Amino acid sequence: MLPLPAGGEVSSDVGAPVYMRHRPERTLLYQLVQEYYPAFKTHLAAQGTVLPGYVEQEFEDYLKSGR
């Protein structure tokens, strides 16, 4: 076992999976949604239209994933 800086231990197994956080905020898709989604909702509201609740929830959850 190898010591960790925090006092824990880690197995020296070769090929053990290491967690690497995805960074959705760095993707073009995330940046486009972040920039244009609020204006899109405003545009729809001005026309008297709204997105279905589940669609809005998906957008909101997606944007939270990068915060």
C-alpha positions as CSV (number, residue, x, y, z in Angstrom):
1,M,0.0,0.0,0.0
2,L,1.1,3.5,-0.8
3,P,0.6,6.3,1.8
4,L,-1.6,9.2,0.8
5,P,-0.9,12.8,1.9
6,A,-4.0,12.8,4.0
7,G,-2.9,9.8,6.0
8,G,-5.0,7.2,4.1
9,E,-3.7,4.5,1.9
10,V,-4.2,3.5,-1.7
11,S,-3.6,0.2,-3.3
12,S,-0.7,-0.1,-5.7
13,D,-2.8,-2.2,-8.1
14,V,-1.8,-1.4,-11.7
15,G,-4.7,-0.3,-13.8
16,A,-6.9,0.7,-10.9
17,P,-9.5,3.2,-12.1
18,V,-8.9,6.8,-11.1
19,Y,-11.8,9.2,-10.8
20,M,-11.3,12.2,-13.1
21,R,-14.0,14.9,-13.0
22,H,-15.6,15.7,-16.3
23,R,-15.5,19.4,-17.1
24,P,-18.7,20.1,-19.0
25,E,-18.2,23.9,-18.5
26,R,-15.3,23.7,-20.9
27,T,-17.3,22.2,-23.8
28,L,-18.8,24.3,-26.6
29,L,-22.2,22.8,-26.0
30,Y,-22.2,23.9,-22.3
31,Q,-21.0,27.4,-23.2
32,L,-23.7,27.8,-25.9
33,V,-26.5,26.6,-23.6
34,Q,-25.2,28.8,-20.8
35,E,-25.1,31.9,-23.0
36,Y,-28.3,31.5,-25.0
37,Y,-30.8,29.4,-22.9
38,P,-31.9,32.4,-20.8
39,A,-32.6,34.5,-23.9
40,F,-34.4,31.6,-25.5
41,K,-36.7,31.2,-22.5
42,T,-37.4,35.0,-22.6
43,H,-38.1,34.8,-26.3
44,L,-40.5,32.0,-25.9
45,A,-42.3,33.8,-23.0
46,A,-42.7,36.9,-25.1
47,Q,-44.5,34.7,-27.7
48,G,-46.7,33.3,-24.9
49,T,-45.0,29.9,-25.2
50,V,-43.1,27.9,-22.6
51,L,-41.0,24.7,-22.8
52,P,-42.4,21.6,-21.2
53,G,-41.4,21.3,-17.5
54,Y,-39.2,18.3,-18.1
55,V,-37.2,20.1,-20.8
56,E,-36.6,23.1,-18.6
57,Q,-35.5,20.7,-15.8
58,E,-33.0,19.0,-18.1
59,F,-31.5,22.4,-19.2
60,E,-31.3,23.5,-15.5
61,D,-29.7,20.2,-14.4
62,Y,-27.2,20.4,-17.3
63,L,-26.2,23.9,-16.4
64,K,-25.8,22.9,-12.7
65,S,-23.4,20.1,-13.7
66,G,-20.8,22.6,-14.7
67,R,-21.0,24.7,-11.5
